[in-house]
């Protein structure tokens, strides 16, 4: 038998790579975990470098996994393979985990049923690996990670970012590909082809016996520095002339040529083995016996080729050998292999794998197989395997006999591919049904799906058009669903910041499609607002917001938040935020929880509780990273504007501006609004005016109202009284229609700025005294104090300027506090230096950790909240203690402005 393991010794031409691996292993020994992704073409030597990592990690526990080209659709297959030694004999080290994490992994690995909780799989796996690493350092080696299923890849990337304080080293090997991958963001090395001298040295060292010079040169030319090609090409019967194809294709041909010396039964045995990615002999041998294969003779013949070995696992000498064998078989042979594997696969233990084999064994429509694939899709989805669910249901559609079933399953597959983050595949699939006979309900469903695809592709105009068209199709068939389609279009446009140019289209379409009598809804309220303004629409908006049976936010939280902003209703806004947080925590929904945290952070910034805002932003960013999405920008903009540090804010604003979508008018409106607030605080009124004009020009819902006070203030300070008066008129109409203390208070102090009438400032203070938005109450004192000083009433002004300074400085609103301090000094009163806050020295993540620990949370609980390992939390705590000059968790409770909301 030819050995499949590589001989020990230094790797030719790989000194830099082995040094990097050795450093990674050494760091892990010292609890400074890390990851290294080895990237290169097939046969370039990645597997040899993985072997080097295993040899270097003496004393480590080593876990192995390998992605499989034929198993990339099965959720968490690679992750299960990696973690299986920790879970057997059952329960293994699963027993060391928190109960909820034990259940998460059992569901993910198909060992238990239950609702999906893919949101926490990465964290549960991190806890499992950390528990294993407490005994001795851990090395996790994953080969061919480019073929790992998407769910496993996400989990592995998540873990790789969170082991910096753990005795864990991760080494992945991945082929280069043009497709973007989360792994691309991890530290890595590109493994290049060997230079001429190293290639010759490898050839001489590994090929026994003398080589004819002409043959040697032919090998060198064919291999082009690819180590596997250098070792495998000489074993072929001859050499093809050099061509422009890649080395892996030539290597695969060299593997396939070895099949020629085998008898048909031996080739069939190899084909069955190549069709089963698990490498489980308990499947291979029964499958072979069903084909009446002489196992003793055929396995010996196969082993003699060096292509594979049959031991406790079936192992091919290289992944290319597996694919070469599978592709060398004709379609009928592959179907036969999958058929017998399906027959010997336990339908209770592995129903999805059995369905997977049965589907590949089918040549035409099979309703029984299609139905089983549907059930597999449902099971995969319940484990968070959205990619697998999409693949299963798509194949079910292909095997459907009845046209209606085929269309139904195809549309379900489109939706599944969208959930799996594959809009291009979804678009291709939906196009296959567009030219088939569809009823109006199906046409509407196609339009809805095309709309969702367009929104995901950031083609918001097409997205709205398709959703509106779906609503129009259903206007007479299903009026209630038709209205929902129109609201879908509006809600989606709000989430991407384009409600302005979509609102008119939606309202016109909804009005023309209206048929049956019904109570007024949110579309009616928005139509009234659009046609007759806030005074006429406010009662209906308020009624739609709070609802008769259930409030709007329980169905359309994004729309409810916007309506609350239109009504200047800070109390309802707080209620919606509380609902989002409670619902998000209870359901584990990343979408709901991220929306709630973003709104919580914005609200905290607007109420002057900057530590709470920082904590919420840190948690939202942690969830965004865990789910593979960018963090939400607007709460960070609000925080930076309120905090008032020019350099930090400018850096953030420039970054957001550079990454904003050209169509993301709402995001740009948030940016301009934040810029106006910042510069009004810094007394750069010209910059504030320019930004406020841009923000006020946005004609969407929710945003223009809050920027109008900034526009009035900046215009007055720049001497643009006519512009200030025009903005004040709009602000007053909105505030009077809403009738809330917040709106009336902001309109009153803006009126004082324009008119110079003292009573308006007093009215503002009266309205704003009991509102939760501390910064605006403080600014009312500041503006009144500034006016009094300019009127020569220095003594009266000091009272209001002191109050403003106390509130603003106490909350950490540095720019406005500095402005109040300057005004106080102008009255002849001295002020102290800037107030210090515990959070000034901490990162946002450290603020969140400190707040949680101070309220009694354990390291494990903090780790679960922020998707970190407990050891990493402890490392952060040591940094927090050092920065704050304290030594215990108990002392965190005494840190000012860190734990409690600011008092007004």
URHU-V571630 format. One record per backbone hydrogen bond with DSSP energy under -1.0 kcal/mol. CO is the residue of the C=O (numbers start at 1). NH is the residue of the N-H. If there is no record, write none. Layout:
<<CO:NH> <CO:NH>>
This chain:
<<11:14> <14:18> <15:19> <16:20> <17:21> <18:22> <19:23> <20:24> <21:25> <22:26> <23:27> <24:28> <25:29> <26:30> <27:32> <28:31> <34:170> <36:172> <37:189> <38:174> <39:191> <41:44> <43:228> <45:49> <46:50> <47:51> <48:52> <49:53> <50:54> <51:55> <52:56> <53:57> <56:58> <57:60> <61:139> <63:141> <65:143> <68:71> <71:74> <74:77> <76:80> <77:81> <78:82> <79:83> <80:84> <83:86> <84:87> <86:93> <89:92> <91:94> <92:95> <93:96> <94:97> <98:102> <99:103> <100:104> <101:105> <102:106> <103:107> <104:108> <105:109> <106:111> <106:112> <107:110> <117:120> <120:124> <121:125> <122:126> <123:127> <124:128> <125:129> <126:130> <127:131> <128:132> <129:133> <132:135> <137:61> <138:169> <139:63> <140:171> <141:65> <142:173> <143:67> <144:147> <145:148> <149:153> <150:154> <151:155> <152:156> <153:157> <154:158> <155:159> <156:160> <157:161> <159:162> <163:166> <166:168> <167:138> <168:34> <169:140> <170:36> <171:142> <172:38> <173:145> <174:40> <181:184> <182:185> <183:186> <187:37> <189:39> <195:199> <196:200> <197:201> <198:202> <199:203> <200:204> <201:205> <202:206> <203:207> <212:216> <213:217> <214:218> <215:219> <216:220> <217:221> <218:222> <219:223> <220:224> <223:226> <225:194> <226:230> <227:231> <228:232> <229:233> <232:235> <233:236> <246:250> <247:251> <248:252> <249:253> <250:254> <251:255> <252:256> <253:257> <256:259> <259:262> <263:267> <264:268> <265:269> <266:270> <267:271> <268:272> <269:273> <270:274> <271:275> <276:279> <279:314> <280:283> <280:284> <281:285> <283:287> <284:288> <285:289> <286:290> <288:293> <289:292> <293:295> <294:298> <295:299> <296:300> <297:301> <298:302> <299:303> <300:304> <302:305> <303:306> <307:317> <309:315> <313:311> <315:309> <318:321> <318:322> <319:323> <320:324> <321:325> <322:326> <323:327> <324:328> <325:329> <330:334> <331:335> <332:336> <333:337> <334:338> <335:339> <336:340> <337:341> <338:342> <339:343> <340:344> <346:350> <350:354> <351:355> <352:356> <353:357> <354:358> <355:359> <356:360> <357:361> <366:370> <367:371> <368:372> <369:373> <370:374> <371:375> <372:376> <373:377> <374:378> <375:379> <376:380> <377:381> <378:382> <380:385> <381:384> <384:386> <385:389> <386:390> <387:391> <388:392> <389:393> <390:394> <391:395> <392:396> <393:397> <394:398> <395:399> <397:400> <399:366> <402:406> <403:407> <404:408> <405:409> <406:410> <407:411> <408:412> <409:413> <410:414> <411:415> <412:416> <413:417> <414:418> <415:419> <416:420> <417:422> <418:421> <422:426> <423:427> <424:428> <425:429> <426:430> <427:431> <429:432> <430:433> <433:436> <439:443> <440:444> <441:445> <442:446> <443:447> <444:448> <445:449> <446:450> <447:451> <448:452> <449:453> <450:454> <451:455> <452:456> <453:457> <454:459> <455:458> <459:463> <460:464> <461:465> <462:466> <463:467> <464:468> <465:469> <466:470> <467:471> <468:472> <469:473> <470:474> <474:478> <478:482> <479:483> <480:484> <481:485> <482:486> <483:487> <484:488> <485:489> <486:490> <487:491> <488:492> <489:493> <490:494> <491:495> <492:496> <493:498> <494:497> <497:666> <499:503> <502:506> <503:507> <504:508> <505:509> <506:510> <507:511> <508:512> <509:513> <521:525> <522:526> <523:527> <524:528> <525:529> <526:530> <527:531> <528:532> <529:533> <533:537> <534:538> <537:541> <538:542> <539:543> <540:544> <541:545> <542:546> <543:547> <545:552> <551:554> <552:555> <552:556> <556:560> <557:561> <558:562> <559:563> <560:564> <561:565> <562:566> <563:567> <564:569> <565:568> <568:570> <569:573> <570:574> <571:575> <572:576> <573:577> <574:578> <575:579> <576:580> <577:581> <578:582> <579:583> <580:584> <581:585> <582:586> <583:587> <584:588> <589:593> <590:594> <591:595> <592:596> <593:597> <594:598> <595:599> <596:600> <597:601> <598:602> <599:603> <600:604> <601:605> <602:606> <603:607> <604:609> <608:610> <609:613> <610:614> <611:615> <612:616> <613:617> <614:618> <615:619> <616:620> <617:621> <618:622> <619:623> <620:624> <621:625> <622:626> <623:627> <624:629> <633:637> <634:638> <635:639> <636:640> <637:641> <638:642> <639:643> <640:644> <643:814> <645:649> <646:650> <647:651> <648:652> <649:653> <650:654> <651:655> <652:656> <653:657> <654:658> <655:659> <656:660> <661:664> <663:665> <664:668> <665:669> <666:670> <667:671> <668:672> <669:673> <670:674> <671:675> <672:676> <673:677> <674:678> <675:679> <676:680> <677:681> <678:682> <679:684> <683:685> <684:688> <685:689> <686:690> <687:691> <688:692> <689:693> <690:694> <691:695> <692:696> <693:697> <695:698> <704:708> <707:711> <708:712> <709:713> <710:714> <711:715> <712:716> <713:717> <714:718> <715:720> <716:719> <719:721> <720:724> <721:725> <722:726> <723:727> <724:728> <725:729> <726:730> <727:731> <728:732> <729:733> <730:734> <731:735> <732:736> <733:737> <734:738> <735:739> <740:744> <741:745> <742:746> <743:747> <744:748> <745:749> <746:750> <747:751> <748:752> <749:753> <750:754> <751:755> <752:756> <757:760> <758:762> <759:763> <760:764> <761:765> <762:766> <763:767> <764:768> <765:769> <768:771> <772:774> <773:776> <773:777> <774:778> <775:779> <776:780> <777:781> <778:782> <779:783> <780:784> <781:785> <782:786> <783:787> <784:788> <785:789> <786:790> <787:791> <788:793> <789:792> <792:794> <793:797> <794:798> <797:801> <798:802> <799:803> <800:804> <801:805> <802:806> <803:807> <804:808> <805:809> <806:810> <807:811> <808:813> <812:814> <813:817> <814:818> <815:819> <816:820> <817:821> <818:822> <819:823> <820:824> <821:825> <822:826> <824:829> <825:828> <837:840> <839:842> <843:847> <844:848> <845:849> <846:850> <847:851> <848:852> <849:853> <850:854> <851:855> <852:857> <853:856> <858:862> <859:863> <860:864> <861:865> <862:866> <863:868> <869:873> <870:874> <871:875> <872:876> <873:877> <874:878> <875:879> <876:880> <877:881> <878:882> <879:883> <880:884> <881:885> <881:886> <889:892> <890:893> <891:894> <892:895> <895:898> <896:838>>
